[in-house]
């Protein structure tokens, strides 16, 4: 199949990574965390300068997702109780949600997009808990970011993406497969490349890039596997939508490798259900998702 020469992963993220860049505070925050002389107060001060972000982090920290129930009043407390890296991960997820705006509704409903991302993040966090993984917030963040490559494609090649969306609806085919057929790569590749360009840690960027093909997750295979299954669960529960109208295919090798019991699935679904509405409410500002 003939493919346009501009349609490479590198070209796809080349301009988007600067036009749709992360807020300056994120690099300042990362530098402060990595600096050996930084104190918790220094880190909290950087976050607190963004009042909207501060409010959302505190709401999230006091939500059932963390279980502290109104015990965390300040960012300093959040950093102390939840952890420095975990708060940075939450700040990253919340910041990215504000980066992509103005994409036409006929391509994507942004509220539905982020709802699917939140559901995937919750499922990934719960699966990681059952797998006794450490630093659960990286799984939540990877879930929030897992389809961000699709937003990049909507920005860069909106006409082709609209054709693919209509084609998949008409032919009952999976969108990520249609992307690969058209471009030679899919949104997961684009998302992984964007996060790498943004200098997001590989423990998050690699699973995002490999969530449809876990063989690509050579450094973080368990993280990629957990994200792969979490995405399928979010689709199966029909919580939000990022453009894919069918449930992606399960890699049975991934399922076997994680040794997930089928008896755990009802518990997982119940836990996602119990935290989903409130987490959406916290991140969107109200129960109906309005800002």
Protein Blocks (a to p, Z undefined) as FASTA:
>chain_A
ZZdfklcfklmmmmmmmmmccdfklmmmmmmmmpmkbcfklmmmmmmmpmklmmmmmmmm
mmmklonnopafbfklmmmmnopklmmmmmmmmmmmmmpghiafklocfklmmmmmmmmm
mmmmmmmmmnopahkllmmmmmmmmmmmmmmmmmmmmmlmmmmmmmmmmnopafklmmmm
mnopafklmmmmmmmmnopafklmmmmmmmmomklmmmlmmlmmmmmmmmmmmmmnopaj
ehiabdcdddfklmmmnopafklmmmmmmmmmmmmmmmmmmmnopanopZZ
